[in-house]
Amino acid sequence: MSDWKLIPNPEWKDQSPRPLGPATCHDGSPFITVECTCGEHMHMHETQTAAVPDNLGVASRCHGCGEILQFQPGFFTGSFAEFRRQGWTI
């Protein structure tokens, strides 16, 4: 199992929170970018995690090293809610 960290999306560096258009990949929903300890960057879309109950964690395989990344229960729901509180909206 590998560790990960939440990182700022480099394409949005130094930008202030504001209303956004749809993402240009997958289904257009907002996403969170994470970095595995191997250095691989991945993103998780809100629609990919929305159906997971807040009392369950999420596991995802790293696209770089193949290790399992584990996210605590409620991590995605809480993170997307925090981004909206900061002013990042669609």
FIVOGU-381768 format. One record per residue (C-alpha): x, y, z. Coordinates in steps of 0.5 Angstrom, whole numbers, always signed. Layout:
FIVOGU-381768
KOLTI     u     v     w
KOLTI     X     Y     Z
...
***
This chain:
FIVOGU-381768
KOLTI     u     v     w
KOLTI    +0    +0    +0
KOLTI    +3    +7    -2
KOLTI    +2   +14    +1
KOLTI    -1   +20    -2
KOLTI    -2   +27    -1
KOLTI    -7   +32    -4
KOLTI    -3   +37    -9
KOLTI    -5   +44   -12
KOLTI    -7   +43   -19
KOLTI    -1   +46   -23
KOLTI    -5   +49   -28
KOLTI    -9   +53   -23
KOLTI    -3   +55   -19
KOLTI    -4   +62   -16
KOLTI   -11   +63   -19
KOLTI   -16   +65   -14
KOLTI   -23   +61   -12
KOLTI   -28   +63   -17
KOLTI   -34   +60   -21
KOLTI   -31   +55   -26
KOLTI   -33   +51   -33
KOLTI   -34   +44   -33
KOLTI   -27   +40   -33
KOLTI   -25   +38   -40
KOLTI   -24   +31   -38
KOLTI   -28   +25   -36
KOLTI   -35   +27   -35
KOLTI   -34   +35   -34
KOLTI   -35   +34   -26
KOLTI   -30   +37   -21
KOLTI   -24   +33   -19
KOLTI   -18   +33   -14
KOLTI   -11   +32   -16
KOLTI    -7   +27   -11
KOLTI    +0   +25   -12
KOLTI    +3   +18   -10
KOLTI    +9   +17    -6
KOLTI   +12   +15   -13
KOLTI   +11   +22   -16
KOLTI    +5   +20   -20
KOLTI    -1   +25   -21
KOLTI    -8   +23   -21
KOLTI   -15   +26   -21
KOLTI   -21   +23   -18
KOLTI   -28   +26   -20
KOLTI   -33   +28   -16
KOLTI   -38   +24   -20
KOLTI   -33   +18   -19
KOLTI   -34   +18   -11
KOLTI   -41   +21   -10
KOLTI   -44   +14    -9
KOLTI   -39   +12    -4
KOLTI   -43   +13    +3
KOLTI   -39   +18    +8
KOLTI   -38   +12   +13
KOLTI   -34    +8    +8
KOLTI   -27    +9    +5
KOLTI   -24    +9    -2
KOLTI   -19    +5    -5
KOLTI   -15    +7   -12
KOLTI    -9    +4   -15
KOLTI    -4    +8   -17
KOLTI    -3    +9   -25
KOLTI    +5    +9   -24
KOLTI    +7    +4   -19
KOLTI    +1    +0   -18
KOLTI    +0    +1   -11
KOLTI    -6    +2    -7
KOLTI    -8    +9    -5
KOLTI   -13    +9    +1
KOLTI   -18   +15    +3
KOLTI   -21   +16    +9
KOLTI   -29   +16   +10
KOLTI   -32   +22    +8
KOLTI   -25   +25    +5
KOLTI   -28   +26    -2
KOLTI   -35   +29    +0
KOLTI   -31   +34    +5
KOLTI   -26   +36    +0
KOLTI   -31   +38    -5
KOLTI   -35   +41    +0
KOLTI   -29   +45    +3
KOLTI   -27   +47    -5
KOLTI   -34   +50    -5
KOLTI   -34   +54    +1
KOLTI   -27   +57    -1
KOLTI   -31   +59    -8
KOLTI   -29   +54   -13
KOLTI   -36   +53   -16
KOLTI   -39   +50   -22
***
